[in-house]
C-alpha cells in the first residue's frame, strides 16, 4: 500500500499474490505541427500493460520543457486540458512499474534536470546493476544532491544526474560519455528543448523501436505503440546504439559493440500479442509455443481453455496441435486493477474471482486443459484449479507456456524472490500436488527458444536457468537469491 500525493492510500487487491510485473513503457515523438502530447498519451495508452503505477509526459516548444506526471493509469493521470496545455514539437512519455525505488510521485518519470546547454528530460525502461558505483561517481563529482535529500531513489535519477553534470559541448556528447559507464538493462528516451534522443544497452535486453510519421519520428518500447499513433515501423534501435532526431532528420552512432541478449520472457508474457520483436510477431510466437507444448505434454481431454489474456495464443496453438476443441472457460473482468478502496475480508477471500469467473455450462463434466503463461508463487493457479473443480470439471490438466521460473530477474521485471518462486523449492510433482491439478506440464526451454526463432546465444533466459548475461553485484542479489524450502501446500 502506498500514499498518493493527495494523502489517499492506493491498494493492490491481491498484492500478496503479485505475479511477474511488467517492465516500464517509454515513448518519444519528434513531430512539428502535430499534437505531440496527445500522440504520446495514446502511445503510453498502448503501453499501459508495461507499467500501471504512474505516468508522465514531457513536451518542448523549442524554448522550454514542461512535464506533467502523477500516480495512476495513463487514463487517470491526464485530462484533455492537461494535454492541451502541453504544447510543443517533441515529447517523451513514460508509464512506470517500479523495480528500483519506491512507488511514489517523486519517482515518477520523466525526470528533469538543468544542464549547462539547456534542460534534460529522461525516461527509462530497465534496471541498472551498478547503481552503487554510479552513486559514488556522482558524489565524487559533487554534481548530485543525494537521493535521500531529494526523495528520489531510482536508477533513472542517477542516469539523469550523470548526463546533466558532464562538462561536454552538448547533451549528445554528454550522453555518449555516460552510456559506457552504465551496466544492466536500459532502453532510454530523452530530450532537450530541440532534439529527441534514444539509446539501448549493449545487450538489448528490453525492446525499443523506431517508427516514421508523415511529419516526424517516433521511438517506443513496442511496435504496437507505433500502430496506435499511425507510425510505420522502420527498425529496432540496435543494442549499443544511440540515435538523435531533430530538424535535420535522424542520425545514429554506436557507443558500444553489441552483444544481444534479448529478454525471453517478453515472448512469453510481457509484450503485447500485436507487437513484433526481431521481426517475429508475438502472437505467432505464442501460438507456436502452444503447439510445442501439445507435442511435449499431450493428454486426453475434452476442451482446451486459456487463462485470459496472456494464455490465449498458446491455448489456441495447443488446441490446433492436439485436435482438442478450444473454448472460452473464463469470463475476465477487464476493469479490475488498482483501487483506492480497501477490500473487505469477505471480498479478499474471493481472491481471483474478481478478475476471472468460470463458465459452468462450458466446464461442467469435462476434462479440461487449462493453459497459462507461467507459474510464479502458485497461488493463482491454485485458485484457478479450485474454481474449475467447483464449476464441475472432471479433470484439470495445467499446461504452462514457459519453463519453470526458478530465478529472480535483475533486468527490469519484478519477479518474486527465489524463496517465493514455487518451482525453486519443489519438484514438478510437488508443484502439481500443491496447485491441485491432475497433471502439470511446462514447455521446455528448447521448445520455447525454438518458437521464438532466435538463437539461444542472443537471448537472456536467466529467470529459467540462473545464467545471468550481465553480472549481478552481491549487494543487489542478496535477499532475492536466497532460497528457503517451504512445505508443500494444498496437496491432494
C-alpha positions as CSV (number, residue, x, y, z in Angstrom):
1,X,0.0,0.0,0.0
2,X,1.3,3.5,-0.9
3,X,0.1,7.0,-0.2
4,X,-0.9,9.3,-3.1
5,X,0.2,13.0,-3.1
6,X,-3.4,13.9,-2.1
7,X,-3.0,11.7,1.0
8,X,-5.2,8.8,-0.1
9,X,-3.9,5.3,0.0
10,X,-3.7,3.1,-3.0
11,X,-4.0,-0.6,-2.6
12,X,-3.4,-3.6,-4.8
13,X,-6.3,-6.0,-4.3
14,X,-4.0,-9.1,-4.4
15,X,-0.6,-7.7,-3.7
16,X,0.3,-10.8,-1.7
17,X,-0.1,-12.9,-4.9
18,X,1.6,-10.5,-7.2
19,X,2.8,-12.2,-10.4
20,X,5.6,-11.0,-12.7
21,X,5.2,-7.3,-13.1
22,X,5.9,-5.7,-16.4
23,X,8.8,-3.5,-17.1
24,X,8.1,0.2,-17.8
25,X,6.9,1.6,-21.1
26,X,8.6,4.5,-22.9
27,X,7.6,6.6,-25.9
28,X,9.1,9.6,-27.7
29,X,8.0,11.7,-30.7
30,X,9.5,14.5,-32.8
31,X,6.8,15.9,-35.0
32,X,6.5,19.6,-35.6
33,X,2.9,20.6,-36.4
34,X,1.4,17.6,-34.6
35,X,-0.2,17.4,-31.2
36,X,2.7,15.6,-29.7
37,X,1.3,15.4,-26.2
38,X,-1.8,13.6,-27.5
39,X,0.3,11.3,-29.6
40,X,2.4,10.5,-26.5
41,X,-0.8,9.9,-24.5
42,X,-2.0,7.3,-26.9
43,X,1.4,5.8,-27.2
44,X,1.5,5.3,-23.5
45,X,-2.0,4.0,-23.5
46,X,-0.9,1.3,-25.9
47,X,2.0,0.5,-23.5
48,X,-0.1,0.6,-20.3
49,X,0.4,-3.2,-19.8
50,X,4.1,-2.4,-19.1
51,X,3.5,-0.2,-16.1
52,X,0.5,0.8,-14.1
53,X,1.8,2.8,-11.1
54,X,2.5,6.2,-12.6
55,X,2.6,8.0,-15.9
56,X,4.2,11.2,-17.2
57,X,4.7,13.3,-20.3
58,X,7.3,16.0,-21.1
59,X,7.0,18.3,-24.1
60,X,9.1,21.1,-25.6
61,X,8.1,24.1,-27.7
62,X,11.7,24.8,-28.6
63,X,12.2,27.2,-25.7
64,X,11.2,25.4,-22.6
65,X,10.2,21.9,-21.4
66,X,7.0,21.2,-19.5
67,X,6.3,18.0,-17.5
68,X,3.1,16.6,-16.1
69,X,3.1,13.3,-14.2
70,X,1.2,11.6,-11.4
71,X,0.4,8.3,-9.8
72,X,-2.1,6.1,-11.6
73,X,-3.0,4.7,-15.0
74,X,-2.5,6.8,-18.1
75,X,-6.2,7.5,-18.4
76,X,-6.4,8.5,-14.8
77,X,-3.4,10.9,-14.9
78,X,-4.2,13.0,-17.9
79,X,-7.3,15.1,-18.8
80,X,-8.0,16.8,-22.1
81,X,-7.0,20.1,-20.6
82,X,-3.7,18.7,-19.3
83,X,-2.8,17.5,-22.8
84,X,-3.8,20.8,-24.5
85,X,-1.5,22.7,-22.1
86,X,1.5,20.5,-23.0
87,X,2.3,22.2,-26.3
88,X,5.4,21.6,-28.4
89,X,7.1,19.9,-31.3
90,X,8.6,17.0,-29.4
91,X,7.7,14.9,-26.4
92,X,8.6,11.9,-24.3
93,X,6.4,9.8,-22.1
94,X,6.6,7.0,-19.5
95,X,4.4,4.6,-17.7
96,X,6.0,3.0,-14.7
97,X,6.2,-0.1,-12.7
98,X,8.9,0.3,-10.0
99,X,11.8,-2.2,-10.0
100,X,14.1,0.2,-8.1
101,X,12.8,3.0,-6.0
102,X,9.5,3.1,-4.1
103,X,6.2,3.7,-5.8
104,X,5.8,7.4,-5.0
105,X,5.2,10.6,-7.0
106,X,8.8,11.8,-6.7
107,X,10.0,8.6,-8.5
108,X,7.5,9.1,-11.4
109,X,9.1,9.8,-14.8
110,X,10.2,11.6,-16.9
111,X,12.9,13.1,-14.7
112,X,14.0,16.7,-15.3
113,X,17.4,18.4,-14.7
114,X,19.0,21.6,-15.9
115,X,22.3,21.4,-17.8
116,X,24.8,24.0,-19.0
117,X,23.3,23.7,-22.5
118,X,19.6,23.5,-21.8
119,X,17.2,21.2,-20.0
120,X,17.2,17.4,-19.9
121,X,14.1,15.2,-19.5
122,X,14.6,11.4,-19.5
123,X,12.5,8.2,-19.3
124,X,13.9,4.8,-18.7
125,X,12.8,1.1,-19.1
126,X,15.0,-1.5,-17.5
127,X,17.2,-1.8,-14.4
128,X,20.8,-0.8,-13.9
129,X,23.1,-3.2,-12.0
130,X,25.9,-0.8,-11.0
131,X,23.9,1.9,-9.2
132,X,26.3,1.8,-6.2
133,X,29.3,2.6,-8.4
134,X,27.3,5.4,-10.2
135,X,26.2,7.0,-7.0
136,X,29.8,7.1,-5.8
137,X,30.9,8.7,-9.0
138,X,28.3,11.3,-8.7
139,X,29.3,12.1,-5.1
140,X,32.9,12.5,-6.1
141,X,31.9,14.9,-8.9
142,X,29.7,16.8,-6.4
143,X,27.0,17.3,-9.0
144,X,24.3,15.2,-7.4
145,X,22.1,16.1,-4.5
146,X,21.7,12.7,-2.8
147,X,18.5,10.6,-3.3
148,X,17.9,10.9,0.4
149,X,17.9,14.7,0.2
150,X,15.8,14.9,-2.9
151,X,13.5,12.0,-2.1
152,X,14.4,10.2,-5.3
153,X,15.6,6.6,-5.2
154,X,15.8,5.4,-8.8
155,X,18.5,4.5,-11.2
156,X,16.7,6.8,-13.7
157,X,17.6,9.8,-11.4
158,X,21.2,8.6,-11.3
159,X,21.4,8.5,-15.1
160,X,19.8,11.9,-15.5
161,X,22.2,13.5,-13.0
162,X,25.2,11.9,-14.6
163,X,24.3,13.1,-18.1
164,X,23.3,16.6,-16.9
165,X,26.6,17.0,-15.0
166,X,29.0,16.2,-17.8
167,X,31.3,19.0,-18.9
168,X,30.8,18.4,-22.7
169,X,30.0,20.6,-25.6
170,X,26.3,19.5,-25.8
171,X,23.8,16.9,-24.5
172,X,24.6,14.4,-27.2
173,X,28.3,14.4,-26.2
174,X,27.4,14.1,-22.6
175,X,25.2,11.1,-23.2
176,X,27.9,9.4,-25.3
177,X,30.3,10.0,-22.3
178,X,27.9,8.4,-19.8
179,X,26.4,5.5,-21.7
180,X,29.6,3.3,-21.4
181,X,29.5,3.7,-17.7
182,X,26.1,2.1,-17.3
183,X,25.7,-1.6,-16.7
184,X,22.5,-3.6,-16.8
185,X,19.4,-3.3,-18.9
186,X,18.2,0.0,-20.2
187,X,16.2,1.5,-23.0
188,X,16.1,5.3,-22.9
189,X,14.2,8.1,-24.5
190,X,15.3,11.7,-23.5
191,X,15.2,15.2,-24.9
192,X,16.4,18.7,-24.6
193,X,14.5,21.7,-26.0
194,X,15.1,20.8,-29.6
195,X,16.2,17.2,-30.0
196,X,14.8,13.7,-29.2
197,X,17.3,11.1,-28.2
198,X,17.1,7.3,-27.6
199,X,19.6,4.7,-26.6
200,X,19.7,1.0,-25.8
201,X,22.1,-1.1,-23.7
202,X,24.7,-3.2,-25.4
203,X,22.7,-6.4,-24.8
204,X,19.3,-5.1,-26.0
205,X,17.6,-6.7,-23.1
206,X,14.5,-4.5,-23.2
207,X,12.9,-3.7,-26.6
208,X,13.0,-0.3,-28.4
209,X,11.8,0.5,-31.9
210,X,11.8,3.5,-34.3
211,X,8.8,4.5,-36.5
212,X,8.0,7.1,-39.1
213,X,5.1,9.5,-39.1
214,X,4.1,11.6,-42.1
215,X,5.7,14.6,-40.4
216,X,8.0,13.2,-37.9
217,X,9.5,10.2,-36.0
218,X,8.5,8.0,-33.1
219,X,10.5,5.9,-30.6
220,X,8.6,3.3,-28.5
221,X,9.0,0.2,-26.4
222,X,6.8,-1.8,-28.7
223,X,5.7,-1.8,-32.3
224,X,2.1,-1.9,-31.1
225,X,2.5,1.7,-29.9
226,X,3.6,2.7,-33.4
227,X,0.5,1.2,-34.8
228,X,-1.8,3.1,-32.4
229,X,-0.4,6.5,-33.4
230,X,-0.2,5.8,-37.1
231,X,3.6,5.4,-37.4
232,X,5.1,2.9,-39.7
233,X,7.8,0.6,-38.3
234,X,11.3,1.4,-39.5
235,X,13.6,-0.7,-37.4
236,X,14.7,-1.6,-33.9
237,X,17.1,0.6,-32.1
238,X,20.2,-1.7,-32.1
239,X,21.9,-2.9,-28.9
240,X,24.7,-0.4,-28.1
241,X,23.2,2.3,-30.4
242,X,22.5,6.0,-29.7
243,X,20.2,8.0,-32.0
244,X,19.2,11.7,-32.2
245,X,16.2,13.1,-34.1
246,X,15.8,16.8,-34.9
247,X,15.1,19.1,-37.9
248,X,18.0,17.5,-39.8
249,X,16.4,14.1,-39.5
250,X,17.7,11.0,-37.7
251,X,21.3,10.2,-37.1
252,X,22.9,7.2,-35.3
253,X,26.2,6.2,-33.7
254,X,27.5,3.3,-31.8
255,X,28.5,3.7,-28.2
256,X,29.3,0.0,-27.7
257,X,29.9,-3.2,-29.5
258,X,26.5,-5.1,-29.4
259,X,26.2,-8.4,-27.5
260,X,22.5,-9.2,-27.9
261,X,20.7,-10.8,-25.0
262,X,17.0,-10.1,-25.6
263,X,14.6,-10.9,-22.8
264,X,13.0,-14.3,-23.5
265,X,10.1,-13.5,-21.1
266,X,9.0,-10.7,-23.5
267,X,7.9,-13.5,-25.8
268,X,6.1,-15.4,-23.0
269,X,4.2,-12.6,-21.2
270,X,5.5,-9.0,-21.2
271,X,4.9,-7.8,-24.8
272,X,1.5,-7.2,-26.3
273,X,0.5,-10.0,-28.7
274,X,0.2,-7.5,-31.6
275,X,3.8,-6.5,-31.1
276,X,6.8,-7.8,-33.1
277,X,10.3,-8.3,-31.8
278,X,13.3,-9.1,-34.0
279,X,10.9,-9.5,-36.9
280,X,8.8,-12.1,-35.2
281,X,5.2,-11.5,-34.2
282,X,4.5,-12.1,-30.5
283,X,1.1,-13.7,-31.2
284,X,2.5,-16.1,-33.8
285,X,5.3,-17.0,-31.3
286,X,2.9,-17.7,-28.5
287,X,0.8,-19.9,-30.8
288,X,3.9,-21.8,-31.8
289,X,4.8,-22.3,-28.1
290,X,1.3,-23.8,-27.6
291,X,1.9,-26.2,-30.5
292,X,5.2,-27.2,-28.9
293,X,3.5,-27.6,-25.5
294,X,1.0,-30.0,-27.0
295,X,3.8,-32.1,-28.5
296,X,5.7,-32.2,-25.3
297,X,2.8,-32.8,-22.9
298,X,-0.2,-34.5,-24.7
299,X,-3.2,-35.5,-22.7
300,X,-6.7,-36.9,-23.4
301,X,-9.2,-34.2,-22.8
302,X,-12.4,-32.6,-24.0
303,X,-11.6,-28.9,-24.0
304,X,-8.6,-26.5,-24.1
305,X,-9.2,-23.2,-22.3
306,X,-6.8,-20.3,-21.7
307,X,-6.3,-18.2,-18.6
308,X,-7.1,-14.8,-20.3
309,X,-5.5,-12.9,-21.8
310,X,-1.9,-14.0,-21.7
311,X,-2.7,-17.7,-22.1
312,X,-4.9,-17.3,-25.1
313,X,-2.5,-17.6,-28.0
314,X,-0.7,-20.7,-26.5
315,X,-4.1,-22.3,-25.8
316,X,-5.0,-21.8,-29.5
317,X,-1.7,-23.5,-30.5
318,X,-2.3,-26.3,-28.1
319,X,-5.8,-26.9,-29.5
320,X,-4.5,-26.8,-33.1
321,X,-1.8,-29.3,-32.4
322,X,-3.8,-31.7,-30.2
323,X,-7.1,-31.6,-32.0
324,X,-8.8,-30.9,-28.7
325,X,-11.5,-28.2,-29.2
326,X,-10.7,-24.7,-27.9
327,X,-13.2,-22.9,-25.7
328,X,-13.5,-19.8,-23.5
329,X,-13.8,-21.2,-20.0
330,X,-13.5,-17.9,-18.1
331,X,-15.1,-14.5,-18.2
332,X,-12.5,-11.8,-17.4
333,X,-13.3,-8.5,-15.7
334,X,-11.1,-6.1,-17.6
335,X,-11.6,-3.3,-15.1
336,X,-10.1,-4.9,-12.0
337,X,-6.7,-3.5,-11.2
338,X,-5.6,-0.7,-8.9
339,X,-8.2,0.6,-6.5
340,X,-8.3,3.2,-3.7
341,X,-10.7,1.2,-1.6
342,X,-9.6,-1.3,0.9
343,X,-11.4,-4.6,0.1
344,X,-13.3,-6.3,3.0
345,X,-12.1,-9.6,4.3
346,X,-15.1,-11.3,2.6
347,X,-14.2,-9.8,-0.8
348,X,-10.5,-10.6,-0.3
349,X,-11.4,-14.2,0.3
350,X,-13.0,-14.3,-3.1
351,X,-9.5,-13.7,-4.5
352,X,-9.1,-14.2,-8.2
353,X,-12.8,-14.4,-8.8
354,X,-12.9,-10.6,-9.0
355,X,-10.8,-11.0,-12.1
356,X,-11.9,-14.4,-13.5
357,X,-15.1,-16.3,-13.2
358,X,-15.6,-19.8,-14.8
359,X,-18.4,-20.6,-17.2
360,X,-20.0,-23.6,-15.5
361,X,-22.0,-24.6,-18.6
362,X,-18.8,-24.9,-20.6
363,X,-16.7,-26.7,-18.0
364,X,-19.1,-29.0,-16.1
365,X,-18.4,-32.7,-16.6
366,X,-15.4,-32.1,-18.9
367,X,-11.8,-33.0,-18.9
368,X,-10.1,-29.6,-19.1
369,X,-6.7,-28.5,-20.4
370,X,-6.1,-25.0,-18.9
371,X,-3.2,-23.0,-20.5
372,X,-1.4,-20.2,-18.7
373,X,1.9,-18.3,-19.3
374,X,3.8,-19.0,-16.1
375,X,3.6,-20.2,-12.5
376,X,5.3,-17.9,-10.0
377,X,4.2,-18.5,-6.4
378,X,1.4,-20.9,-7.4
379,X,-1.4,-19.1,-5.6
380,X,-3.1,-18.0,-8.8
381,X,-3.0,-21.5,-10.4
382,X,-4.2,-23.0,-7.1
383,X,-7.2,-20.7,-7.1
384,X,-8.0,-21.4,-10.8
385,X,-7.9,-25.1,-10.3
386,X,-10.2,-24.8,-7.3
387,X,-12.7,-22.7,-9.3
388,X,-12.7,-25.2,-12.1
389,X,-13.4,-28.0,-9.7
390,X,-16.2,-26.1,-8.1
391,X,-17.6,-25.5,-11.6
392,X,-17.8,-29.2,-12.2
393,X,-14.6,-30.0,-14.2
394,X,-14.0,-33.8,-14.2
395,X,-10.2,-33.5,-14.8
396,X,-7.9,-30.5,-14.8
397,X,-4.6,-30.6,-16.7
398,X,-2.5,-27.5,-16.4
399,X,-0.1,-26.6,-19.2
400,X,2.4,-23.7,-18.9
401,X,3.8,-21.9,-21.9
402,X,7.2,-21.2,-20.2
403,X,9.7,-23.4,-18.3
404,X,9.6,-23.3,-14.5
405,X,10.5,-19.8,-13.2
406,X,13.3,-20.6,-10.7
407,X,15.4,-17.4,-10.5
408,X,14.7,-13.7,-9.9
409,X,15.2,-11.0,-12.6
410,X,17.6,-8.1,-12.1
411,X,17.0,-6.5,-15.5
412,X,13.6,-4.8,-15.2
413,X,11.0,-7.4,-14.3
414,X,9.8,-7.6,-10.7
415,X,9.5,-11.4,-10.1
416,X,9.2,-12.7,-6.6
417,X,12.4,-13.5,-4.7
418,X,13.8,-17.0,-5.2
419,X,12.4,-18.1,-1.8
420,X,8.9,-17.3,-3.1
421,X,9.2,-18.9,-6.5
422,X,7.4,-22.2,-6.1
423,X,9.5,-24.1,-8.8
424,X,12.7,-23.2,-6.9
425,X,11.8,-25.3,-3.9
426,X,9.6,-28.0,-5.3
427,X,9.9,-30.7,-8.0
428,X,7.3,-30.9,-10.8
429,X,5.1,-33.5,-9.0
430,X,5.2,-31.5,-5.8
431,X,4.1,-28.3,-7.7
432,X,1.3,-30.3,-9.3
433,X,0.1,-31.5,-5.9
434,X,0.4,-28.0,-4.5
435,X,-1.9,-26.4,-7.1
436,X,-4.3,-29.4,-7.1
437,X,-4.1,-30.3,-10.8
438,X,-4.5,-33.8,-12.3
439,X,-1.4,-33.2,-14.4
440,X,1.1,-30.4,-15.0
441,X,3.4,-29.7,-17.9
442,X,5.8,-26.9,-18.7
443,X,7.1,-26.2,-22.2
444,X,10.9,-27.0,-22.4
445,X,13.4,-24.2,-22.7
446,X,14.5,-25.7,-26.0
447,X,10.9,-25.7,-27.3
448,X,10.3,-22.1,-26.1
449,X,13.5,-20.8,-27.8
450,X,12.6,-22.7,-31.0
451,X,9.3,-20.9,-31.1
452,X,10.9,-17.5,-31.0
453,X,13.2,-18.3,-33.9
454,X,16.0,-16.5,-32.2
455,X,19.4,-18.1,-31.5
456,X,19.8,-19.1,-27.8
457,X,23.0,-17.2,-27.6
458,X,21.1,-14.0,-28.4
459,X,18.6,-14.4,-25.5
460,X,18.5,-13.8,-21.8
461,X,16.8,-16.8,-20.1
462,X,18.2,-16.2,-16.6
463,X,14.8,-16.5,-14.9
464,X,14.6,-20.1,-16.1
465,X,18.2,-21.2,-15.9
466,X,20.0,-18.9,-13.4
467,X,22.6,-17.9,-16.1
468,X,22.8,-14.1,-15.9
469,X,24.4,-12.5,-19.0
470,X,25.2,-9.3,-17.0
471,X,27.0,-9.7,-13.7
472,X,24.9,-9.0,-10.6
473,X,26.7,-7.4,-7.6
474,X,26.3,-9.1,-4.3
475,X,24.5,-6.2,-2.6
476,X,21.8,-6.4,-5.3
477,X,21.4,-10.2,-5.3
478,X,21.3,-10.5,-1.5
479,X,17.8,-11.4,-0.4
480,X,16.4,-12.0,-3.9
481,X,18.6,-15.0,-4.4
482,X,18.2,-16.6,-1.0
483,X,16.3,-19.9,-1.2
484,X,14.3,-21.3,1.6
485,X,12.5,-24.6,1.1
486,X,8.9,-24.3,2.1
487,X,6.5,-27.2,2.8
488,X,4.0,-28.2,0.1
489,X,0.6,-26.5,0.5
490,X,-2.7,-27.7,-0.6
491,X,-1.6,-31.2,-1.7
492,X,-4.3,-33.7,-2.7
